[in-house]
Amino acid sequence: MSSVIAATRFSVLDRSRTREGHTGAEALRDTVALAREAERLGYHRFWVSEHHGVPGVAGSAPTVLAAAVASATGIIRVGTGGVMLPNHQPLVVAEQFGVLESLFPGRVDMGLGRSVGFTDGVRRALGRGKGDADDFETQLHELLGWFRGTSPTGVHARPAEGLTVPPFVLAMGEGAGIAARAGLPLVIGDLRNRERMRRGVDHYRAAFRPSAWAGEPYVVISGTVAVAGTPEEARRLLVPEAWSTAYSRTHGTFPPLPPAERVEALAMTAKERGRYEAALAGHIAGTEEQVAHELETVLKETGAQEVLVTTSTYDRAALLDSYRRLAGIVRG
């Protein structure tokens, strides 16, 4: 096994993707079942995401789902990838993570993103606008202040105040600078745009200021990793998500995952085909040997301490097999 891979932590981010013919409730239960398997396989963290009003994603309340995951597991770290801070009041976010940390001490991570709702309708429903993302850095400092007890309002966040819940910033581009200035670990993706990712990592490391939360830079790279017995089988794992992405780019809505065989039989327009092929490209996918080589390359390029794997597909058995094969690469 590569010494670079052996020195790297591997974790899982699951977005609770819904599948054609299956309910959102099933998707949430699938997430909890996957967390149990990830723990059994030795993954370091299991994170869940936040999406609102998306037909293809059931994970709309990440702190609630994180509590279910933590209850169903025993040692794996559990967190969010992430809570979209502009959608919420920082006090409420602090209280939610304070409750999680109180219930599951020493296991909770607080991954934070700066996105707002994907559509005008969702943003209106949340009472937010596109410009709210510009206040992320201010909101982040307010949130961290609730844990330190430094809010100037005289209000105290209970039970968060005095607790240590490791914060992470999910970012590309400008967000890397925010993580650096705050002295927080950086989660950066995606693996499909290596040059942009490397620039973000370099900027983060150069601008990093040590803080009470982190004394030195910590980089988590995030993206899709698919492992199977043949390159063709690994590529097939990518097909449902690639089509959902292509459909969202051409029709304006992100649908549930279709079976790969249905996608392969579709008569696509030229625009759909172009989006679909682009969505298939650039991921780390293949046999164990191929994936190990790709992982070693990207880890050497970025110097990342951790990989957060975000793979989604229709076939749950194939997805679990992929995570098992990846764990085998990591264990050697």
C-alpha positions as CSV (number, residue, x, y, z in Angstrom):
1,M,0.0,0.0,0.0
2,S,1.1,3.5,-0.7
3,S,2.6,5.3,2.3
4,V,0.7,8.5,1.2
5,I,-2.6,6.7,1.3
6,A,-1.8,5.0,4.6
7,A,-1.1,8.4,6.2
8,T,-4.4,9.8,5.0
9,R,-7.8,9.7,6.7
10,F,-10.8,8.6,4.6
11,S,-14.3,9.7,5.5
12,V,-17.8,9.6,3.9
13,L,-20.3,12.4,3.1
14,D,-23.8,11.1,2.2
15,R,-26.4,13.4,0.7
16,S,-29.4,11.1,1.2
17,R,-30.0,10.9,-2.5
18,T,-33.5,9.7,-3.4
19,R,-33.9,7.1,-6.1
20,E,-36.6,6.5,-8.7
21,G,-39.3,4.3,-7.2
22,H,-38.2,4.9,-3.6
23,T,-39.2,7.4,-1.0
24,G,-37.3,10.1,0.8
25,A,-37.9,8.2,4.0
26,E,-36.0,5.2,2.5
27,A,-33.2,7.5,1.4
28,L,-32.8,8.7,5.0
29,R,-32.8,5.2,6.3
30,D,-30.2,4.2,3.7
31,T,-28.0,7.0,5.0
32,V,-28.1,5.6,8.5
33,A,-27.4,2.1,7.3
34,L,-24.5,3.4,5.2
35,A,-23.1,5.1,8.4
36,R,-23.1,1.8,10.2
37,E,-21.2,0.1,7.4
38,A,-18.8,3.0,7.1
39,E,-18.0,2.6,10.8
40,R,-17.5,-1.1,10.4
41,L,-15.1,-0.5,7.6
42,G,-13.0,1.9,9.6
43,Y,-13.9,5.3,8.0
44,H,-12.9,8.3,10.1
45,R,-16.1,10.5,9.8
46,F,-19.6,10.3,8.4
47,W,-21.2,13.5,7.4
48,V,-24.6,14.5,6.1
49,S,-25.6,17.5,4.0
50,E,-28.2,20.2,3.8
51,H,-30.5,20.8,0.7
52,H,-33.9,22.4,0.6
53,G,-36.7,21.8,-1.9
54,V,-34.6,19.4,-4.1
55,P,-36.6,16.4,-5.5
56,G,-33.5,14.3,-5.6
57,V,-32.2,14.9,-2.0
58,A,-34.0,14.0,1.2
59,G,-31.4,15.4,3.6
60,S,-32.9,18.8,4.5
61,A,-32.2,18.8,8.2
62,P,-28.6,17.8,8.8
63,T,-28.3,18.2,12.5
64,V,-31.4,16.1,13.0
65,L,-30.1,13.4,10.6
66,A,-26.6,13.6,12.3
67,A,-28.3,12.8,15.6
68,A,-29.9,9.7,14.0
69,V,-26.5,8.6,12.6
70,A,-24.8,9.1,15.9
71,S,-27.4,7.1,17.7
72,A,-27.0,4.2,15.3
73,T,-23.2,4.2,15.5
74,G,-20.7,4.0,18.3
75,I,-17.2,5.4,17.5
76,I,-17.2,7.1,14.0
77,R,-17.2,10.9,14.1
78,V,-20.4,12.4,12.9
79,G,-21.1,15.8,11.4
80,T,-22.4,17.9,8.7
81,G,-21.1,18.6,5.2
82,G,-22.5,21.0,5.8
83,V,-24.9,23.3,7.6
84,M,-25.4,26.2,5.2
85,L,-24.8,29.0,7.7
86,P,-26.5,31.8,5.7
87,N,-29.8,29.9,5.9
88,H,-29.8,30.1,9.8
89,Q,-29.2,32.3,12.8
90,P,-25.8,31.5,14.2
91,L,-27.2,31.2,17.8
92,V,-29.6,28.4,16.6
93,V,-26.8,26.6,14.9
94,A,-24.6,26.8,18.0
95,E,-27.5,25.5,20.2
96,Q,-28.1,22.5,17.8
97,F,-24.4,21.5,17.8
98,G,-24.2,22.1,21.5
99,V,-27.1,19.5,21.9
100,L,-25.3,17.1,19.6
101,E,-22.0,17.4,21.4
102,S,-23.7,17.0,24.8
103,L,-25.5,13.8,23.7
104,F,-22.5,12.3,21.8
105,P,-19.4,13.9,23.4
106,G,-16.2,13.8,21.4
107,R,-17.8,12.6,18.2
108,V,-19.4,15.6,16.6
109,D,-18.0,17.8,13.8
110,M,-19.5,21.1,12.6
111,G,-19.0,21.4,8.8
112,L,-20.2,24.8,7.6
113,G,-21.0,26.1,4.1
114,R,-21.8,29.5,2.7
115,S,-24.5,28.6,0.1
116,V,-28.1,29.7,0.2
117,G,-31.1,28.0,-1.5
118,F,-30.6,26.9,-5.1
119,T,-33.7,28.7,-6.5
120,D,-35.5,32.0,-5.9
121,G,-38.5,30.1,-4.5
122,V,-36.4,28.2,-1.9
123,R,-34.6,31.4,-0.9
124,R,-37.9,33.2,-0.4
125,A,-39.2,30.2,1.7
126,L,-36.1,30.4,3.8
127,G,-36.4,34.2,4.1
128,R,-33.0,34.6,2.5
129,G,-31.5,36.2,-0.6
130,K,-28.4,35.5,-2.7
131,G,-26.5,38.3,-1.0
132,D,-26.7,36.6,2.4
133,A,-23.8,34.3,1.3
134,D,-21.6,37.4,1.4
135,D,-22.1,37.7,5.2
136,F,-20.7,34.2,5.8
137,E,-17.5,35.3,7.4
138,T,-19.3,37.6,9.9
139,Q,-21.8,34.8,10.6
140,L,-19.0,32.3,11.1
141,H,-17.3,34.5,13.7
142,E,-20.6,35.0,15.5
143,L,-21.2,31.3,15.6
144,L,-17.7,30.5,17.0
145,G,-18.3,33.3,19.6
146,W,-21.3,31.5,21.0
147,F,-19.1,28.5,21.9
148,R,-16.5,30.8,23.5
149,G,-19.1,32.8,25.4
150,T,-17.9,36.1,23.7
151,S,-21.2,37.3,22.4
152,P,-21.7,41.0,23.3
153,T,-25.5,40.6,23.6
154,G,-25.5,39.2,27.1
155,V,-27.2,36.0,25.8
156,H,-25.6,32.6,26.3
157,A,-25.9,29.7,24.0
158,R,-27.0,26.7,26.0
159,P,-25.6,24.1,26.1
160,A,-23.0,25.1,23.5
161,E,-21.0,27.6,25.5
162,G,-17.8,26.1,26.7
163,L,-18.0,23.0,24.5
164,T,-15.5,22.2,21.8
165,V,-17.1,21.2,18.5
166,P,-14.5,21.1,15.7
167,P,-15.6,23.6,13.0
168,F,-14.7,23.0,9.3
169,V,-15.3,25.4,6.4
170,L,-16.6,24.0,3.1
171,A,-15.2,26.2,0.4
172,M,-13.9,26.8,-3.1
173,G,-12.1,30.0,-4.2
174,E,-12.9,32.9,-1.8
175,G,-14.1,30.5,0.9
176,A,-10.5,29.1,1.3
177,G,-9.4,32.6,2.4
178,I,-12.2,32.7,4.9
179,A,-11.1,29.4,6.4
180,A,-7.5,30.6,6.5
181,R,-8.3,33.9,8.2
182,A,-10.4,32.1,10.8
183,G,-7.8,29.4,11.4
184,L,-10.1,26.5,10.6
185,P,-9.8,23.3,8.7
186,L,-10.7,23.5,5.0
187,V,-12.9,21.1,3.1
188,I,-12.4,21.7,-0.6
189,G,-13.7,20.0,-3.8
190,D,-14.2,18.9,-6.2
191,L,-11.7,16.3,-7.6
192,R,-12.9,17.0,-11.1
193,N,-11.2,20.4,-11.2
194,R,-7.7,19.6,-9.8
195,E,-6.1,22.9,-10.8
196,R,-8.7,25.0,-9.2
197,M,-8.6,22.8,-6.1
198,R,-4.8,23.1,-5.9
199,R,-5.0,26.9,-6.2
200,G,-7.5,27.0,-3.3
201,V,-5.3,24.7,-1.1
202,D,-2.2,26.8,-1.8
203,H,-4.0,30.0,-1.0
204,Y,-5.4,28.5,2.2
205,R,-2.0,27.3,3.4
206,A,-0.3,30.6,2.6
207,A,-2.9,32.7,4.3
208,F,-3.6,30.5,7.3
209,R,-3.6,32.1,10.8
210,P,-3.4,29.7,13.8
211,S,-6.4,29.9,16.1
212,A,-7.8,28.3,19.2
213,W,-9.5,25.8,16.9
214,A,-6.5,24.8,14.8
215,G,-2.8,25.5,15.2
216,E,-1.9,24.6,11.6
217,P,-3.6,24.1,8.2
218,Y,-5.8,21.0,7.8
219,V,-7.0,20.1,4.3
220,V,-9.8,17.8,3.4
221,I,-10.3,17.2,-0.3
222,S,-13.8,16.0,-1.3
223,G,-15.3,14.3,-4.4
224,T,-16.6,11.1,-6.0
225,V,-14.6,7.9,-5.7
226,A,-16.0,4.8,-7.4
227,V,-14.3,1.4,-7.1
228,A,-15.4,-1.8,-8.8
229,G,-14.1,-5.1,-10.3
230,T,-13.7,-3.5,-13.8
231,P,-13.3,0.1,-15.1
232,E,-16.7,-0.4,-16.9
233,E,-18.5,-1.3,-13.7
234,A,-16.9,1.7,-11.9
235,R,-18.0,4.0,-14.6
236,R,-21.5,2.6,-14.4
237,L,-21.7,3.6,-10.8
238,L,-21.3,7.2,-12.0
239,V,-24.1,7.1,-14.5
240,P,-27.2,7.9,-12.4
241,E,-25.6,11.0,-10.7
242,A,-24.2,12.2,-14.0
243,W,-27.6,12.0,-15.6
244,S,-29.3,13.8,-12.7
245,T,-26.6,16.5,-12.9
246,A,-27.1,16.8,-16.7
247,Y,-30.9,17.0,-16.3
248,S,-30.6,19.7,-13.7
249,R,-28.5,21.8,-16.0
250,T,-30.9,21.4,-18.9
251,H,-34.3,21.3,-17.1
252,G,-33.7,23.4,-14.0
253,T,-34.5,20.7,-11.4
254,F,-32.4,18.0,-9.7
255,P,-34.2,14.7,-10.0
256,P,-34.0,11.4,-8.1
257,L,-31.4,9.0,-9.2
258,P,-32.5,6.7,-12.1
259,P,-31.2,3.2,-12.7
260,A,-28.0,3.1,-14.9
261,E,-29.7,0.9,-17.5
262,R,-32.5,3.4,-18.0
263,V,-30.0,6.3,-18.6
264,E,-28.0,4.2,-21.0
265,A,-31.1,3.6,-23.1
266,L,-32.1,7.2,-23.2
267,A,-32.2,9.2,-26.5
268,M,-30.5,12.4,-25.3
269,T,-30.4,15.7,-27.1
270,A,-27.0,17.1,-28.0
271,K,-27.1,19.5,-25.1
272,E,-28.1,16.8,-22.7
273,R,-25.4,14.4,-24.0
274,G,-22.8,17.1,-23.6
275,R,-23.8,17.8,-20.1
276,Y,-24.0,14.1,-19.3
277,E,-20.5,13.3,-20.6
278,A,-19.0,16.3,-18.8
279,A,-20.6,15.1,-15.6
280,L,-19.1,11.6,-16.0
281,A,-15.6,13.0,-16.5
282,G,-12.9,13.8,-14.0
283,H,-13.9,11.6,-11.1
284,I,-11.7,8.9,-9.5
285,A,-13.1,5.7,-10.7
286,G,-11.8,2.3,-11.7
287,T,-10.4,-0.9,-10.2
288,E,-8.6,-1.0,-6.9
289,E,-5.2,-0.6,-8.6
290,Q,-6.4,2.3,-10.8
291,V,-8.1,4.1,-7.9
292,A,-5.1,3.7,-5.6
293,H,-2.8,5.3,-8.3
294,E,-5.2,8.2,-8.8
295,L,-5.6,8.8,-5.0
296,E,-1.8,8.7,-4.5
297,T,-1.4,11.3,-7.3
298,V,-4.0,13.7,-6.0
299,L,-2.8,13.4,-2.4
300,K,0.8,14.2,-3.5
301,E,-0.5,17.2,-5.5
302,T,-2.5,18.6,-2.6
303,G,-0.8,17.4,0.5
304,A,-4.3,16.8,1.9
305,Q,-4.6,15.1,5.3
306,E,-8.1,13.6,4.6
307,V,-10.4,12.5,1.7
308,L,-14.1,13.0,2.0
309,V,-15.9,10.7,-0.4
310,T,-19.3,11.8,-1.7
311,T,-20.3,9.0,-4.1
312,S,-24.0,8.5,-5.0
313,T,-25.6,5.9,-7.2
314,Y,-28.9,4.1,-7.7
315,D,-27.6,0.6,-7.0
316,R,-27.1,0.4,-3.2
317,A,-25.3,-3.0,-3.3
318,A,-22.8,-1.6,-5.8
319,L,-22.3,1.5,-3.7
320,L,-21.6,-0.5,-0.6
321,D,-19.2,-2.7,-2.6
322,S,-17.4,0.4,-3.8
323,Y,-16.9,1.7,-0.2
324,R,-15.7,-1.8,0.9
325,R,-13.2,-1.9,-1.9
326,L,-12.0,1.6,-1.1
327,A,-11.6,0.6,2.5
328,G,-9.5,-2.3,1.3
329,I,-7.2,0.1,-0.6
330,V,-6.8,2.2,2.6
331,R,-6.1,-0.8,4.8
332,G,-3.8,-2.3,2.2
